[in-house]
Amino acid sequence: MTRADRVRALLSEVLDPEIPVVSVIDLGIVRQISADGREVAITPTYSGCPATAAIETAVRAALSAAGLGQTRLTIRLDPPWTTDWITEEGRAKLHAYGIAPPSPAARPSCPRCGSSDTVEVSAFGSTPCKALWRCLTCAEPFDRFKCH
Amino acid sequence: MLEIDLALANLGLDLLGQASFLLGYAGELEGAGRDADALAFHRDVMDFTNCLLVEQPNGDFARTIARQFLFSAWRAPLFEALAGSDDARLAAVAKKAVKETAYHLRFAREWVVRLGDGSEESRARMIAGLDWCWRFVDELFEDSAQLRPAFDAEVTRTLAEAGLAAPNTGRPVLGGRHGRHSEHLGHLLAEMQFLPRAYPEARW
């Protein structure tokens, strides 16, 4: 296993602190792992996302615990992160966790009962990346990852 | 209530994040070893060049919405313009902020319409909120007159939808961009800067 592969494998175990079922790889915020595995570039999700610093710390901790502490970590702002970068696997994990994954559809289907009879309660949810929705079939509220 | 609380907190987080990127970059350009925290927590009133609109004390909810609406209606075209800047770093920060500001503007716009086109009470408050904030609008365009048409178009469209007339225009208040502030900024800074000033080595 090359150093780059090891770094990737480690990062796929580093979970988002606010949605602890998706990894930083699933979220698509790891923009680059250099061929020699010595450099990692990360793009923050939202300017004010309080998880950004925690993610940086977690990534450093995971790398140094595996003896890869010499990896250079850079924050890359451009191009800005978009929810299009969330992997298929990440979307499936979000759905299973009860969060409707981002989609261009006007209305998401309810992650609990699958109904498409849903309505937005608030464009601002429990974290900057989510909006609050409600299912009119099963009457349960749920989070929707914003298309961003 | 809860939704609005979350919305305003989320919005504040975005603004903090944007400020942190911009101040961090300003510190690097200055080259005096000051980072975003140093610029935020260790400068005094006269060193701040923020617009006066954002340092005014909170009034009722309608005034908060008026302030946010006017602020975001200015910031949206500002970040759109900066996203095309030759300065790659500034453009990167702006590109990110464009998306966030679009959310802020949508939120504020919807509330201007809801309050303006709501009950007699909400309408009166929305008018009062806009009238109160309007004196600080000209300052936003002191250095960027080219953004004014986009702002005016947004305001005209939204007020028409809300069934409101244009705000009463009094004498504009200027000075923030030159470090001349209202008394309120000092109070804001006292609260914001207390901890790092009292405990200079504090880490969080």
Chai-1 contact restraints between the chains, C-beta under 6 A:
chainA,res_idxA,chainB,res_idxB,connection_type,confidence,min_distance_angstrom,max_distance_angstrom,comment,restraint_id
A,S47,B,D14,contact,1.0,0.0,6.0,A-B,restraint_1
A,S47,B,G17,contact,1.0,0.0,6.0,A-B,restraint_2
A,S47,B,Q18,contact,1.0,0.0,6.0,A-B,restraint_3
A,S47,B,K96,contact,1.0,0.0,6.0,A-B,restraint_4
A,G48,B,L13,contact,1.0,0.0,6.0,A-B,restraint_5
A,G48,B,D14,contact,1.0,0.0,6.0,A-B,restraint_6
A,G48,B,L16,contact,1.0,0.0,6.0,A-B,restraint_7
A,G48,B,G17,contact,1.0,0.0,6.0,A-B,restraint_8
A,L77,B,A92,contact,1.0,0.0,6.0,A-B,restraint_9
A,D78,B,A92,contact,1.0,0.0,6.0,A-B,restraint_10
A,P80,B,K95,contact,1.0,0.0,6.0,A-B,restraint_11
A,P80,B,K96,contact,1.0,0.0,6.0,A-B,restraint_12
A,S122,B,E3,contact,1.0,0.0,6.0,A-B,restraint_13
A,F124,B,L6,contact,1.0,0.0,6.0,A-B,restraint_14
A,F124,B,A7,contact,1.0,0.0,6.0,A-B,restraint_15
A,F124,B,N10,contact,1.0,0.0,6.0,A-B,restraint_16
A,P128,B,N10,contact,1.0,0.0,6.0,A-B,restraint_17
A,P128,B,L13,contact,1.0,0.0,6.0,A-B,restraint_18
A,H148,B,K99,contact,1.0,0.0,6.0,A-B,restraint_19
